[in-house]
Amino acid sequence: MDRARRPSCTVCGDRMALARIAPIERIHELRTFECAKCGQVDRYAVKSGSDAYWLLMRETLLPAAER
Ligand SMILES: [Zn+2]
C-alpha cells in the first residue's frame, strides 16, 4: 500500500501533505496535496494495485468540476 506516500512539492521540493482524495475514474483516484512551505497545490491521478502508478495532473487536464 502506498496510501501514506507523500510526494515532493513541484515548486520547492518540500514534502507535501495530503489534503483530499476523490475518485475520478473507475481505476483512478485524484489525490490533492498541499505544500505547507510555499502553498503549492499538486494533484495526482493515482492507480492502486500491483501495477500502481502516480501521474501528476496539470490544470488543463482536470475535469471542469475541479477548477
Ligand atoms: Zn512547496
N, CA, C, O and the ligand as a Tripos MOL2 file, in Angstrom:
@<TRIPOS>MOLECULE
protein
  269   267    68     0     0
PROTEIN
NO_CHARGES

@<TRIPOS>ATOM
      1 N           0.8370   -1.2120    0.0000 N.3       1 MET1
      2 CA          0.0000    0.0000    0.0000 C.3       1 MET1
      3 C           0.8670    1.2560    0.0000 C.2       1 MET1
      4 O           1.8830    1.3320    0.6900 O.2       1 MET1
      5 N           0.4480    2.2190   -0.7750 N.am      2 ASP2
      6 CA          1.2060    3.4620   -0.8360 C.3       2 ASP2
      7 C           0.3410    4.6380   -0.4040 C.2       2 ASP2
      8 O           0.6160    5.7800   -0.7710 O.2       2 ASP2
      9 N          -0.6950    4.3660    0.3680 N.am      3 ARG3
     10 CA         -1.6460    5.4170    0.7320 C.3       3 ARG3
     11 C          -0.9900    6.5330    1.5180 C.2       3 ARG3
     12 O          -1.4240    7.6830    1.4550 O.2       3 ARG3
     13 N           0.0650    6.1950    2.2650 N.am      4 ALA4
     14 CA          0.7040    7.2010    3.1010 C.3       4 ALA4
     15 C           1.8210    7.9390    2.3580 C.2       4 ALA4
     16 O           2.4780    8.8170    2.9190 O.2       4 ALA4
     17 N           2.0240    7.5770    1.1080 N.am      5 ARG5
     18 CA          3.1000    8.2190    0.3540 C.3       5 ARG5
     19 C           2.8660    9.7200    0.2180 C.2       5 ARG5
     20 O           1.7510   10.1690   -0.0490 O.2       5 ARG5
     21 N           3.9260   10.4760    0.4060 N.am      6 ARG6
     22 CA          3.8230   11.9320    0.2920 C.3       6 ARG6
     23 C           4.8350   12.4030   -0.7430 C.2       6 ARG6
     24 O           6.0430   12.2910   -0.5340 O.2       6 ARG6
     25 N           4.3440   12.9270   -1.8520 N.am      7 PRO7
     26 CA          5.2530   13.3940   -2.9050 C.3       7 PRO7
     27 C           5.9350   14.7040   -2.5220 C.2       7 PRO7
     28 O           5.5330   15.3750   -1.5710 O.2       7 PRO7
     29 N           6.9600   15.0500   -3.2690 N.am      8 SER8
     30 CA          7.6360   16.3180   -3.0560 C.3       8 SER8
     31 C           6.9510   17.4170   -3.8510 C.2       8 SER8
     32 O           6.4210   17.1780   -4.9370 O.2       8 SER8
     33 N           6.9700   18.6100   -3.3040 N.am      9 CYS9
     34 CA          6.3910   19.7770   -3.9630 C.3       9 CYS9
     35 C           7.0800   20.0110   -5.3070 C.2       9 CYS9
     36 O           8.3060   19.9530   -5.4000 O.2       9 CYS9
     37 N           6.2830   20.2780   -6.3480 N.am     10 THR10
     38 CA          6.8640   20.5180   -7.6670 C.3      10 THR10
     39 C           7.5120   21.8930   -7.7720 C.2      10 THR10
     40 O           8.2190   22.1790   -8.7380 O.2      10 THR10
     41 N           7.2680   22.7500   -6.7700 N.am     11 VAL11
     42 CA          7.8500   24.0940   -6.7890 C.3      11 VAL11
     43 C           9.0930   24.1790   -5.9100 C.2      11 VAL11
     44 O          10.1530   24.5980   -6.3740 O.2      11 VAL11
     45 N           8.9690   23.7850   -4.6470 N.am     12 CYS12
     46 CA         10.0790   23.9830   -3.7100 C.3      12 CYS12
     47 C          10.7400   22.6800   -3.2540 C.2      12 CYS12
     48 O          11.8110   22.7070   -2.6480 O.2      12 CYS12
     49 N          10.0950   21.5270   -3.5470 N.am     13 GLY13
     50 CA         10.7090   20.2540   -3.2240 C.3      13 GLY13
     51 C          10.4330   19.7440   -1.8230 C.2      13 GLY13
     52 O          10.8720   18.6500   -1.4680 O.2      13 GLY13
     53 N           9.7140   20.5160   -1.0210 N.am     14 ASP14
     54 CA          9.3910   20.0710    0.3270 C.3      14 ASP14
     55 C           8.3270   18.9700    0.2810 C.2      14 ASP14
     56 O           7.6260   18.8180   -0.7190 O.2      14 ASP14
     57 N           8.2130   18.2130    1.3590 N.am     15 ARG15
     58 CA          7.1850   17.1870    1.4210 C.3      15 ARG15
     59 C           5.8070   17.8240    1.5310 C.2      15 ARG15
     60 O           5.6140   18.8000    2.2570 O.2      15 ARG15
     61 N           4.8470   17.2530    0.7940 N.am     16 MET16
     62 CA          3.5050   17.8180    0.7860 C.3      16 MET16
     63 C           2.5720   16.9990    1.6740 C.2      16 MET16
     64 O           2.8180   15.8210    1.9350 O.2      16 MET16
     65 N           1.5040   17.6370    2.1320 N.am     17 ALA17
     66 CA          0.5130   16.9700    2.9800 C.3      17 ALA17
     67 C          -0.7090   16.6210    2.1410 C.2      17 ALA17
     68 O          -1.1650   17.4240    1.3270 O.2      17 ALA17
     69 N          -1.2280   15.4280    2.3450 N.am     18 LEU18
     70 CA         -2.4150   15.0100    1.6160 C.3      18 LEU18
     71 C          -3.6310   15.7900    2.0980 C.2      18 LEU18
     72 O          -3.9540   15.7770    3.2860 O.2      18 LEU18
     73 N          -4.2940   16.4590    1.1830 N.am     19 ALA19
     74 CA         -5.4320   17.2890    1.5500 C.3      19 ALA19
     75 C          -6.7580   16.6080    1.2350 C.2      19 ALA19
     76 O          -7.7340   16.7660    1.9680 O.2      19 ALA19
     77 N          -6.7880   15.8490    0.1430 N.am     20 ARG20
     78 CA         -8.0810   15.3140   -0.2790 C.3      20 ARG20
     79 C          -7.8730   14.1360   -1.2140 C.2      20 ARG20
     80 O          -6.9140   14.1140   -1.9850 O.2      20 ARG20
     81 N          -8.7560   13.1680   -1.1500 N.am     21 ILE21
     82 CA         -8.7850   12.0600   -2.1050 C.3      21 ILE21
     83 C         -10.1900   11.9780   -2.6830 C.2      21 ILE21
     84 O         -11.1770   11.9500   -1.9470 O.2      21 ILE21
     85 N         -10.2680   11.9400   -4.0070 N.am     22 ALA22
     86 CA        -11.5740   11.8520   -4.6530 C.3      22 ALA22
     87 C         -11.4760   10.8840   -5.8270 C.2      22 ALA22
     88 O         -10.4990   10.9250   -6.5760 O.2      22 ALA22
     89 N         -12.4570   10.0270   -6.0000 N.am     23 PRO23
     90 CA        -12.4500    9.1380   -7.1640 C.3      23 PRO23
     91 C         -12.7140    9.9390   -8.4290 C.2      23 PRO23
     92 O         -13.5760   10.8170   -8.4290 O.2      23 PRO23
     93 N         -11.9870    9.6540   -9.5090 N.am     24 ILE24
     94 CA        -12.2070   10.3750  -10.7530 C.3      24 ILE24
     95 C         -12.5810    9.4330  -11.8930 C.2      24 ILE24
     96 O         -13.3020    9.8250  -12.8100 O.2      24 ILE24
     97 N         -12.1060    8.2230  -11.8440 N.am     25 GLU25
     98 CA        -12.4620    7.2310  -12.8510 C.3      25 GLU25
     99 C         -12.5510    5.8960  -12.1330 C.2      25 GLU25
    100 O         -12.2860    5.8160  -10.9330 O.2      25 GLU25
    101 N         -12.9140    4.8690  -12.8430 N.am     26 ARG26
    102 CA        -13.0730    3.5770  -12.1960 C.3      26 ARG26
    103 C         -11.7680    3.0990  -11.5550 C.2      26 ARG26
    104 O         -11.7780    2.5230  -10.4680 O.2      26 ARG26
    105 N         -10.6600    3.3420  -12.2310 N.am     27 ILE27
    106 CA         -9.3920    2.7880  -11.7310 C.3      27 ILE27
    107 C          -8.4970    3.8370  -11.0940 C.2      27 ILE27
    108 O          -7.4430    3.5030  -10.5520 O.2      27 ILE27
    109 N          -8.8990    5.0940  -11.1510 N.am     28 HIS28
    110 CA         -8.0510    6.1480  -10.6090 C.3      28 HIS28
    111 C          -8.7250    6.8800   -9.4500 C.2      28 HIS28
    112 O          -9.9510    6.9160   -9.3420 O.2      28 HIS28
    113 N          -7.8930    7.4570   -8.5930 N.am     29 GLU29
    114 CA         -8.4060    8.4360   -7.6440 C.3      29 GLU29
    115 C          -7.5200    9.6640   -7.7230 C.2      29 GLU29
    116 O          -6.3260    9.5830   -8.0120 O.2      29 GLU29
    117 N          -8.1410   10.8040   -7.4590 N.am     30 LEU30
    118 CA         -7.4230   12.0630   -7.5220 C.3      30 LEU30
    119 C          -6.9780   12.4410   -6.1150 C.2      30 LEU30
    120 O          -7.8050   12.6550   -5.2280 O.2      30 LEU30
    121 N          -5.6640   12.5220   -5.9190 N.am     31 ARG31
    122 CA         -5.1370   12.9090   -4.6130 C.3      31 ARG31
    123 C          -4.6060   14.3250   -4.7020 C.2      31 ARG31
    124 O          -3.7590   14.6350   -5.5410 O.2      31 ARG31
    125 N          -5.1090   15.1760   -3.8340 N.am     32 THR32
    126 CA         -4.6960   16.5730   -3.8060 C.3      32 THR32
    127 C          -3.7440   16.7860   -2.6370 C.2      32 THR32
    128 O          -4.0570   16.4540   -1.4940 O.2      32 THR32
    129 N          -2.5850   17.3410   -2.9430 N.am     33 PHE33
    130 CA         -1.5790   17.5970   -1.9150 C.3      33 PHE33
    131 C          -1.3110   19.0920   -1.8310 C.2      33 PHE33
    132 O          -1.3150   19.7990   -2.8390 O.2      33 PHE33
    133 N          -1.0780   19.5590   -0.6030 N.am     34 GLU34
    134 CA         -0.7530   20.9620   -0.3880 C.3      34 GLU34
    135 C           0.6120   21.0810    0.2660 C.2      34 GLU34
    136 O           0.9660   20.3020    1.1510 O.2      34 GLU34
    137 N           1.3680   22.0670   -0.1840 N.am     35 CYS35
    138 CA          2.6780   22.3250    0.3990 C.3      35 CYS35
    139 C           2.5340   23.3730    1.4960 C.2      35 CYS35
    140 O           2.0640   24.4840    1.2520 O.2      35 CYS35
    141 N           2.9440   23.0060    2.7080 N.am     36 ALA36
    142 CA          2.8480   23.9370    3.8350 C.3      36 ALA36
    143 C           3.8870   25.0500    3.7280 C.2      36 ALA36
    144 O           3.7570   26.0970    4.3630 O.2      36 ALA36
    145 N           4.9140   24.8150    2.9230 N.am     37 LYS37
    146 CA          6.0240   25.7530    2.8330 C.3      37 LYS37
    147 C           5.7210   26.9000    1.8670 C.2      37 LYS37
    148 O           5.9090   28.0710    2.1980 O.2      37 LYS37
    149 N           5.2460   26.5430    0.6620 N.am     38 CYS38
    150 CA          5.0470   27.5800   -0.3500 C.3      38 CYS38
    151 C           3.5980   27.6910   -0.8250 C.2      38 CYS38
    152 O           3.2660   28.6000   -1.5850 O.2      38 CYS38
    153 N           2.7350   26.7750   -0.3850 N.am     39 GLY39
    154 CA          1.3330   26.9000   -0.7390 C.3      39 GLY39
    155 C           0.9510   26.2610   -2.0570 C.2      39 GLY39
    156 O          -0.2090   26.3250   -2.4650 O.2      39 GLY39
    157 N           1.9120   25.6460   -2.7310 N.am     40 GLN40
    158 CA          1.6330   24.9710   -3.9920 C.3      40 GLN40
    159 C           0.6360   23.8290   -3.7800 C.2      40 GLN40
    160 O           0.6950   23.1210   -2.7750 O.2      40 GLN40
    161 N          -0.2730   23.6610   -4.7310 N.am     41 VAL41
    162 CA         -1.2070   22.5350   -4.7040 C.3      41 VAL41
    163 C          -0.9340   21.6600   -5.9160 C.2      41 VAL41
    164 O          -1.0190   22.1190   -7.0550 O.2      41 VAL41
    165 N          -0.6050   20.4020   -5.6660 N.am     42 ASP42
    166 CA         -0.3750   19.4470   -6.7530 C.3      42 ASP42
    167 C          -1.4200   18.3470   -6.6740 C.2      42 ASP42
    168 O          -1.8140   17.9160   -5.5900 O.2      42 ASP42
    169 N          -1.8580   17.9050   -7.8440 N.am     43 ARG43
    170 CA         -2.8400   16.8290   -7.8870 C.3      43 ARG43
    171 C          -2.2730   15.6660   -8.6780 C.2      43 ARG43
    172 O          -1.6490   15.8490   -9.7240 O.2      43 ARG43
    173 N          -2.5010   14.4690   -8.1630 N.am     44 TYR44
    174 CA         -2.0260   13.2670   -8.8200 C.3      44 TYR44
    175 C          -3.1890   12.3230   -9.0710 C.2      44 TYR44
    176 O          -4.0250   12.0970   -8.1960 O.2      44 TYR44
    177 N          -3.2280   11.7780  -10.2710 N.am     45 ALA45
    178 CA         -4.1230   10.6590  -10.5500 C.3      45 ALA45
    179 C          -3.3760    9.3950  -10.1440 C.2      45 ALA45
    180 O          -2.3040    9.0950  -10.6680 O.2      45 ALA45
    181 N          -3.9590    8.6630   -9.2070 N.am     46 VAL46
    182 CA         -3.2730    7.5110   -8.6470 C.3      46 VAL46
    183 C          -4.0450    6.2430   -8.9630 C.2      46 VAL46
    184 O          -5.2500    6.1510   -8.7300 O.2      46 VAL46
    185 N          -3.3290    5.2770   -9.4940 N.am     47 LYS47
    186 CA         -3.9010    3.9470   -9.6730 C.3      47 LYS47
    187 C          -3.2660    3.0310   -8.6430 C.2      47 LYS47
    188 O          -2.0410    2.9550   -8.5430 O.2      47 LYS47
    189 N          -4.0860    2.3440   -7.8870 N.am     48 SER48
    190 CA         -3.5570    1.4160   -6.8850 C.3      48 SER48
    191 C          -3.5480    0.0000   -7.4420 C.2      48 SER48
    192 O          -4.0830   -0.2670   -8.5180 O.2      48 SER48
    193 N          -2.9340   -0.8940   -6.6920 N.am     49 GLY49
    194 CA         -2.8420   -2.2740   -7.1470 C.3      49 GLY49
    195 C          -1.4110   -2.6580   -7.4590 C.2      49 GLY49
    196 O          -0.4820   -1.8980   -7.1840 O.2      49 GLY49
    197 N          -1.2330   -3.8360   -8.0320 N.am     50 SER50
    198 CA          0.1070   -4.3540   -8.2710 C.3      50 SER50
    199 C           0.8560   -3.5310   -9.3180 C.2      50 SER50
    200 O           2.0860   -3.4770   -9.3130 O.2      50 SER50
    201 N           0.1040   -2.8900  -10.2120 N.am     51 ASP51
    202 CA          0.7340   -2.0510  -11.2400 C.3      51 ASP51
    203 C           0.4600   -0.5780  -10.9540 C.2      51 ASP51
    204 O           0.2020    0.2030  -11.8690 O.2      51 ASP51
    205 N           0.5170   -0.2090   -9.6850 N.am     52 ALA52
    206 CA          0.2120    1.1500   -9.2660 C.3      52 ALA52
    207 C           1.1580    2.1600   -9.9070 C.2      52 ALA52
    208 O           2.3290    1.8750  -10.1580 O.2      52 ALA52
    209 N           0.6220    3.3350  -10.1600 N.am     53 TYR53
    210 CA          1.4610    4.4350  -10.6360 C.3      53 TYR53
    211 C           0.8250    5.7500  -10.2230 C.2      53 TYR53
    212 O          -0.3620    5.8140   -9.9040 O.2      53 TYR53
    213 N           1.6380    6.7930  -10.2370 N.am     54 TRP54
    214 CA          1.1800    8.1410   -9.9140 C.3      54 TRP54
    215 C           1.4080    9.0000  -11.1400 C.2      54 TRP54
    216 O           2.4560    8.9260  -11.7800 O.2      54 TRP54
    217 N           0.4080    9.8220  -11.4630 N.am     55 LEU55
    218 CA          0.5050   10.7010  -12.6200 C.3      55 LEU55
    219 C           0.1830   12.1240  -12.1890 C.2      55 LEU55
    220 O          -0.9230   12.4100  -11.7300 O.2      55 LEU55
    221 N           1.1540   13.0080  -12.3390 N.am     56 LEU56
    222 CA          0.9270   14.4100  -11.9670 C.3      56 LEU56
    223 C          -0.0770   15.0400  -12.9170 C.2      56 LEU56
    224 O           0.0750   14.9700  -14.1360 O.2      56 LEU56
    225 N          -1.1020   15.6560  -12.3480 N.am     57 MET57
    226 CA         -2.1600   16.2580  -13.1560 C.3      57 MET57
    227 C          -1.8650   17.7370  -13.3830 C.2      57 MET57
    228 O          -1.6580   18.4980  -12.4380 O.2      57 MET57
    229 N          -1.8520   18.1240  -14.6510 N.am     58 ARG58
    230 CA         -1.7460   19.5450  -14.9620 C.3      58 ARG58
    231 C          -3.1420   20.1590  -14.9280 C.2      58 ARG58
    232 O          -4.1380   19.4630  -15.1270 O.2      58 ARG58
    233 N          -3.2090   21.4450  -14.6800 N.am     59 GLU59
    234 CA         -4.5100   22.1060  -14.5360 C.3      59 GLU59
    235 C          -5.3980   21.8800  -15.7470 C.2      59 GLU59
    236 O          -6.6110   21.7190  -15.6120 O.2      59 GLU59
    237 N          -4.7980   21.8690  -16.9290 N.am     60 THR60
    238 CA         -5.5880   21.7650  -18.1510 C.3      60 THR60
    239 C          -6.2200   20.3790  -18.3030 C.2      60 THR60
    240 O          -7.1430   20.1980  -19.0980 O.2      60 THR60
    241 N          -5.7260   19.4130  -17.5450 N.am     61 LEU61
    242 CA         -6.2560   18.0640  -17.6490 C.3      61 LEU61
    243 C          -7.3590   17.7820  -16.6430 C.2      61 LEU61
    244 O          -8.0100   16.7380  -16.6930 O.2      61 LEU61
    245 N          -7.5640   18.7220  -15.7290 N.am     62 LEU62
    246 CA         -8.5440   18.4740  -14.6850 C.3      62 LEU62
    247 C          -9.9610   18.5760  -15.2370 C.2      62 LEU62
    248 O         -10.2320   19.3910  -16.1190 O.2      62 LEU62
    249 N         -10.8480   17.7620  -14.7250 N.am     63 PRO63
    250 CA        -12.2600   17.9070  -15.1060 C.3      63 PRO63
    251 C         -12.7830   19.2490  -14.6280 C.2      63 PRO63
    252 O         -12.2550   19.8160  -13.6710 O.2      63 PRO63
    253 N         -13.7990   19.7530  -15.2740 N.am     64 ALA64
    254 CA        -14.3100   21.0820  -15.0020 C.3      64 ALA64
    255 C         -14.7020   21.2610  -13.5370 C.2      64 ALA64
    256 O         -14.5690   22.3540  -12.9860 O.2      64 ALA64
    257 N         -15.1760   20.2060  -12.9160 N.am     65 ALA65
    258 CA        -15.6430   20.2930  -11.5370 C.3      65 ALA65
    259 C         -14.5150   20.5820  -10.5570 C.2      65 ALA65
    260 O         -14.7610   21.0170   -9.4320 O.2      65 ALA65
    261 N         -13.2880   20.3420  -10.9790 N.am     66 GLU66
    262 CA        -12.1580   20.5480  -10.0700 C.3      66 GLU66
    263 C         -11.5420   21.9250  -10.2190 C.2      66 GLU66
    264 O         -10.6360   22.2630   -9.4560 O.2      66 GLU66
    265 N         -11.9870   22.7260  -11.1560 N.am     67 ARG67
    266 CA        -11.3980   24.0360  -11.3670 C.3      67 ARG67
    267 C         -11.9850   25.0660  -10.4190 C.2      67 ARG67
    268 O         -11.5980   26.2340  -10.4610 O.2      67 ARG67
    269 ZN          6.3820   23.9400   -1.9340 Zn       68 ZN68
@<TRIPOS>BOND
     1     1     2 1
     2     2     3 1
     3     3     4 2
     4     3     5 am
     5     5     6 1
     6     6     7 1
     7     7     8 2
     8     7     9 am
     9     9    10 1
    10    10    11 1
    11    11    12 2
    12    11    13 am
    13    13    14 1
    14    14    15 1
    15    15    16 2
    16    15    17 am
    17    17    18 1
    18    18    19 1
    19    19    20 2
    20    19    21 am
    21    21    22 1
    22    22    23 1
    23    23    24 2
    24    23    25 am
    25    25    26 1
    26    26    27 1
    27    27    28 2
    28    27    29 am
    29    29    30 1
    30    30    31 1
    31    31    32 2
    32    31    33 am
    33    33    34 1
    34    34    35 1
    35    35    36 2
    36    35    37 am
    37    37    38 1
    38    38    39 1
    39    39    40 2
    40    39    41 am
    41    41    42 1
    42    42    43 1
    43    43    44 2
    44    43    45 am
    45    45    46 1
    46    46    47 1
    47    47    48 2
    48    47    49 am
    49    49    50 1
    50    50    51 1
    51    51    52 2
    52    51    53 am
    53    53    54 1
    54    54    55 1
    55    55    56 2
    56    55    57 am
    57    57    58 1
    58    58    59 1
    59    59    60 2
    60    59    61 am
    61    61    62 1
    62    62    63 1
    63    63    64 2
    64    63    65 am
    65    65    66 1
    66    66    67 1
    67    67    68 2
    68    67    69 am
    69    69    70 1
    70    70    71 1
    71    71    72 2
    72    71    73 am
    73    73    74 1
    74    74    75 1
    75    75    76 2
    76    75    77 am
    77    77    78 1
    78    78    79 1
    79    79    80 2
    80    79    81 am
    81    81    82 1
    82    82    83 1
    83    83    84 2
    84    83    85 am
    85    85    86 1
    86    86    87 1
    87    87    88 2
    88    87    89 am
    89    89    90 1
    90    90    91 1
    91    91    92 2
    92    91    93 am
    93    93    94 1
    94    94    95 1
    95    95    96 2
    96    95    97 am
    97    97    98 1
    98    98    99 1
    99    99   100 2
   100    99   101 am
   101   101   102 1
   102   102   103 1
   103   103   104 2
   104   103   105 am
   105   105   106 1
   106   106   107 1
   107   107   108 2
   108   107   109 am
   109   109   110 1
   110   110   111 1
   111   111   112 2
   112   111   113 am
   113   113   114 1
   114   114   115 1
   115   115   116 2
   116   115   117 am
   117   117   118 1
   118   118   119 1
   119   119   120 2
   120   119   121 am
   121   121   122 1
   122   122   123 1
   123   123   124 2
   124   123   125 am
   125   125   126 1
   126   126   127 1
   127   127   128 2
   128   127   129 am
   129   129   130 1
   130   130   131 1
   131   131   132 2
   132   131   133 am
   133   133   134 1
   134   134   135 1
   135   135   136 2
   136   135   137 am
   137   137   138 1
   138   138   139 1
   139   139   140 2
   140   139   141 am
   141   141   142 1
   142   142   143 1
   143   143   144 2
   144   143   145 am
   145   145   146 1
   146   146   147 1
   147   147   148 2
   148   147   149 am
   149   149   150 1
   150   150   151 1
   151   151   152 2
   152   151   153 am
   153   153   154 1
   154   154   155 1
   155   155   156 2
   156   155   157 am
   157   157   158 1
   158   158   159 1
   159   159   160 2
   160   159   161 am
   161   161   162 1
   162   162   163 1
   163   163   164 2
   164   163   165 am
   165   165   166 1
   166   166   167 1
   167   167   168 2
   168   167   169 am
   169   169   170 1
   170   170   171 1
   171   171   172 2
   172   171   173 am
   173   173   174 1
   174   174   175 1
   175   175   176 2
   176   175   177 am
   177   177   178 1
   178   178   179 1
   179   179   180 2
   180   179   181 am
   181   181   182 1
   182   182   183 1
   183   183   184 2
   184   183   185 am
   185   185   186 1
   186   186   187 1
   187   187   188 2
   188   187   189 am
   189   189   190 1
   190   190   191 1
   191   191   192 2
   192   191   193 am
   193   193   194 1
   194   194   195 1
   195   195   196 2
   196   195   197 am
   197   197   198 1
   198   198   199 1
   199   199   200 2
   200   199   201 am
   201   201   202 1
   202   202   203 1
   203   203   204 2
   204   203   205 am
   205   205   206 1
   206   206   207 1
   207   207   208 2
   208   207   209 am
   209   209   210 1
   210   210   211 1
   211   211   212 2
   212   211   213 am
   213   213   214 1
   214   214   215 1
   215   215   216 2
   216   215   217 am
   217   217   218 1
   218   218   219 1
   219   219   220 2
   220   219   221 am
   221   221   222 1
   222   222   223 1
   223   223   224 2
   224   223   225 am
   225   225   226 1
   226   226   227 1
   227   227   228 2
   228   227   229 am
   229   229   230 1
   230   230   231 1
   231   231   232 2
   232   231   233 am
   233   233   234 1
   234   234   235 1
   235   235   236 2
   236   235   237 am
   237   237   238 1
   238   238   239 1
   239   239   240 2
   240   239   241 am
   241   241   242 1
   242   242   243 1
   243   243   244 2
   244   243   245 am
   245   245   246 1
   246   246   247 1
   247   247   248 2
   248   247   249 am
   249   249   250 1
   250   250   251 1
   251   251   252 2
   252   251   253 am
   253   253   254 1
   254   254   255 1
   255   255   256 2
   256   255   257 am
   257   257   258 1
   258   258   259 1
   259   259   260 2
   260   259   261 am
   261   261   262 1
   262   262   263 1
   263   263   264 2
   264   263   265 am
   265   265   266 1
   266   266   267 1
   267   267   268 2
@<TRIPOS>SUBSTRUCTURE
     1 MET1         2 RESIDUE 1 A MET
     2 ASP2         6 RESIDUE 1 A ASP
     3 ARG3        10 RESIDUE 1 A ARG
     4 ALA4        14 RESIDUE 1 A ALA
     5 ARG5        18 RESIDUE 1 A ARG
     6 ARG6        22 RESIDUE 1 A ARG
     7 PRO7        26 RESIDUE 1 A PRO
     8 SER8        30 RESIDUE 1 A SER
     9 CYS9        34 RESIDUE 1 A CYS
    10 THR10       38 RESIDUE 1 A THR
    11 VAL11       42 RESIDUE 1 A VAL
    12 CYS12       46 RESIDUE 1 A CYS
    13 GLY13       50 RESIDUE 1 A GLY
    14 ASP14       54 RESIDUE 1 A ASP
    15 ARG15       58 RESIDUE 1 A ARG
    16 MET16       62 RESIDUE 1 A MET
    17 ALA17       66 RESIDUE 1 A ALA
    18 LEU18       70 RESIDUE 1 A LEU
    19 ALA19       74 RESIDUE 1 A ALA
    20 ARG20       78 RESIDUE 1 A ARG
    21 ILE21       82 RESIDUE 1 A ILE
    22 ALA22       86 RESIDUE 1 A ALA
    23 PRO23       90 RESIDUE 1 A PRO
    24 ILE24       94 RESIDUE 1 A ILE
    25 GLU25       98 RESIDUE 1 A GLU
    26 ARG26      102 RESIDUE 1 A ARG
    27 ILE27      106 RESIDUE 1 A ILE
    28 HIS28      110 RESIDUE 1 A HIS
    29 GLU29      114 RESIDUE 1 A GLU
    30 LEU30      118 RESIDUE 1 A LEU
    31 ARG31      122 RESIDUE 1 A ARG
    32 THR32      126 RESIDUE 1 A THR
    33 PHE33      130 RESIDUE 1 A PHE
    34 GLU34      134 RESIDUE 1 A GLU
    35 CYS35      138 RESIDUE 1 A CYS
    36 ALA36      142 RESIDUE 1 A ALA
    37 LYS37      146 RESIDUE 1 A LYS
    38 CYS38      150 RESIDUE 1 A CYS
    39 GLY39      154 RESIDUE 1 A GLY
    40 GLN40      158 RESIDUE 1 A GLN
    41 VAL41      162 RESIDUE 1 A VAL
    42 ASP42      166 RESIDUE 1 A ASP
    43 ARG43      170 RESIDUE 1 A ARG
    44 TYR44      174 RESIDUE 1 A TYR
    45 ALA45      178 RESIDUE 1 A ALA
    46 VAL46      182 RESIDUE 1 A VAL
    47 LYS47      186 RESIDUE 1 A LYS
    48 SER48      190 RESIDUE 1 A SER
    49 GLY49      194 RESIDUE 1 A GLY
    50 SER50      198 RESIDUE 1 A SER
    51 ASP51      202 RESIDUE 1 A ASP
    52 ALA52      206 RESIDUE 1 A ALA
    53 TYR53      210 RESIDUE 1 A TYR
    54 TRP54      214 RESIDUE 1 A TRP
    55 LEU55      218 RESIDUE 1 A LEU
    56 LEU56      222 RESIDUE 1 A LEU
    57 MET57      226 RESIDUE 1 A MET
    58 ARG58      230 RESIDUE 1 A ARG
    59 GLU59      234 RESIDUE 1 A GLU
    60 THR60      238 RESIDUE 1 A THR
    61 LEU61      242 RESIDUE 1 A LEU
    62 LEU62      246 RESIDUE 1 A LEU
    63 PRO63      250 RESIDUE 1 A PRO
    64 ALA64      254 RESIDUE 1 A ALA
    65 ALA65      258 RESIDUE 1 A ALA
    66 GLU66      262 RESIDUE 1 A GLU
    67 ARG67      266 RESIDUE 1 A ARG
    68 ZN68       269 GROUP 0 **** ****
